[in-house]
């Protein structure tokens, strides 16, 4: 967990820096996903989220292990097409902005 990513914190109304590691979602190869510790612990236990890095949107939230969070993210994302996911990411960017990690980069799709 040594790479810098950003998540969108709706409560704060801004992106916040987190440390994470890349996750591959095979049917969405042009998107960057990452796993990170949730910034809010549940019942004093750590939990894991998988987040899409351009919009900072979580795709799997509050799982007790990395393995479970990644499996849930993959299962969630298999239910939608690439085009549907692009629309979701674009809607999210229009509403909240783009992650600071990508401000100067070209969209990968």
C-alpha positions, 0 to 999 in steps of 0.5 A: 500500500505504497501508492498515492490515490484520492477518494472523494469525501462527500462529508468534506466536499473534497478529495482526500489523499489515501494510500492504496494499491492497484486492482485490476478489473478485467472487463474495464481495463482502461480504468484504474481501481485501487484498494485502500483502508476505509478512512472510517473504522466500523466497530473499531475494526479496519475495513477495506474499500475499492475505489475508481481513481478518476472520480474517487467513487467507491465500488465496494465499501466496508469489507473486513478483508482485501480479498472480500472487497476485491471480490465484491468490486468485481461482482458489482462491476460485472453487472454493468457494461463499460458504457454504463460505467463510463456514464457513471464516472462522467456523472460523478466527475461533473458533480464532484470534479476529477481526482487531483491524480488526473487533473493534468492527464488525458482521460484513459477511455 
